[in-house]
């Protein structure tokens, strides 16, 4: 039991945590983070420092209660197809079961998405024997509406999205499109009714500017990098994500969960540490942003801590930009 439930403070300090996906299940707030390893290895653009091996699930009765760490919910050794790097997960509830979606490298070092199931939101989760067919890259985020679940995913650089530009994995392809060409977008796939496979091949999502033109690869303040999240507010779908190299959380909106999305603005200004990653959830009558930074390790990129803060909408549906370090 930890007692850190204040906004903009680490939720837990006994382990390093990152990439928080928050959901309200059974009336409580459940958080599915990555579990950062406490190691002193080198840091590189391929993300080798993010060498995570298991997942812990955290929960809160409400925002005035202590955080519970439910312990190890799934370990790399129990995922038959995976070889390393359990990166940002997400969870969903359907068919009276809880599903944990997660990325990991397969036996060939290629990032794929896997799924594991549990009868409780806290786990333990049992992994399927193989990764989801036709899945690739990282950062799955699942959005369920009217019995249809969608999984959004994809990440540049270490997340390998550039390597899939031809539709199959090209290990030598390290460059994305030229700066004056449309940026690579996140991917989306409809999940089958049992949540264990894609109904069809994933498709790329377009993110447009206010004039209806695709965001360009050189537009690093706005183009997609990694960490997608989709939520719905007042009939609009909001796709939010990290801009990676410019370290912001930004968003676009659409009337269709498959897009195209129109870019709207910044949700969170850069945090301490290279990565930024989030989720957005409604609890009772308020909305919350869960995010991470590297403050707990005084700036070590792969030793992060998850936090939350309230998220507010303007009357026109735009989101108020948050500076997490401003009093
Ligand atoms: O935690 C490993 C990776 O760092 C995630 O998959 C990315 O979104 C970034 O947060």
Boltz pocket constraint, residues with backbone or C-beta under 6 A from the ligand:
constraints:
  - pocket:
      binder: B
      contacts: [[A, 18], [A, 19], [A, 34], [A, 50], [A, 87], [A, 88], [A, 138], [A, 139], [A, 155], [A, 226], [A, 227], [A, 275], [A, 276], [A, 277]]
      max_distance: 6.0
